[in-house]
């Protein structure tokens, strides 16, 4: 799933705000540094998800016959191949 830079920033702000609201969390850095790190981590996760998505799509495209995206068969194969790629990463 692709998210705009603004959406990733909004998520990072939400994460930093949620952490700041917890009583048992104390920041060793300023809130902006926490937000920036949260943004970096979110971007990393989104890149990994994009790689998994791409690998699943390539497997479907490599089938002998054409399977159209949006069909039930495509959806089933996509979930299967997506889960296989996630398992390869040990997640």
C-alpha positions in Angstrom: 0.0 0.0 0.0 1.4 3.3 -1.0 0.9 6.2 1.4 1.7 9.8 0.7 4.4 11.6 2.6 1.7 13.6 4.4 0.0 10.5 5.6 3.2 9.0 6.8 4.0 12.2 8.7 0.5 12.2 10.2 1.0 8.6 11.4 4.4 9.5 12.9 2.8 12.4 14.7 0.0 10.1 16.0 2.6 7.6 17.2 4.7 10.2 19.0 1.5 11.7 20.6 0.3 8.3 21.7 3.7 7.5 23.3 3.8 10.9 25.0 0.4 10.3 26.5 1.5 7.1 28.3 2.5 7.5 31.9 5.2 5.0 31.9 7.0 6.4 28.8 9.7 9.0 29.2 11.4 10.5 26.2 15.2 10.7 26.2 15.0 12.8 23.0 12.7 15.7 22.0 9.3 14.8 20.6 10.4 15.8 17.1 13.3 13.3 17.1 10.8 10.6 18.2 8.5 11.6 15.4 11.3 11.5 12.8 12.3 8.0 13.9 8.7 6.8 13.8 8.5 8.2 10.3 11.7 6.5 9.3 10.5 3.2 10.6 7.1 3.5 9.0 8.8 4.2 5.6 11.1 1.2 6.1 8.0 -1.1 6.8 6.2 0.3 3.8 9.2 -0.4 1.5 9.3 -4.0 2.8 5.6 -4.4 2.2 6.0 -3.1 -1.3 8.7 -5.7 -2.0 6.4 -8.5 -0.7 3.5 -7.2 -2.8 5.7 -7.0 -5.9 7.0 -10.6 -5.3 3.5 -11.9 -5.0 2.4 -10.1 -8.1 5.4 -11.5 -10.1 4.5 -15.0 -9.0 0.9 -14.6 -10.3 2.2 -13.1 -13.6 4.5 -16.1 -14.1 1.6 -18.5 -14.3 1.2 -20.3 -17.7 -2.2 -18.6 -18.3 -3.2 -15.1 -17.7 -5.0 -14.5 -14.4 -6.9 -11.2 -14.3 -6.5 -9.0 -11.3 -9.7 -8.6 -9.4 -10.9 -12.1 -10.0 -11.5 -14.5 -7.1 -8.7 -16.7 -8.4 -6.2 -13.8 -8.5 -7.2 -12.8 -5.0 -6.7 -16.3 -3.6 -3.3 -16.6 -5.3 -2.2 -13.2 -4.2 -3.0 -14.0 -0.5 -1.2 -17.3 -0.8 1.9 -15.8 -2.4 1.9 -12.8 -0.2 1.8 -15.0 2.9 4.6 -17.1 1.5 6.8 -14.1 1.1 6.0 -12.9 4.7 6.9 -16.3 6.0 10.3 -16.1 4.2 11.0 -13.0 6.2 10.2 -14.8 9.4 7.3 -12.5 10.3 
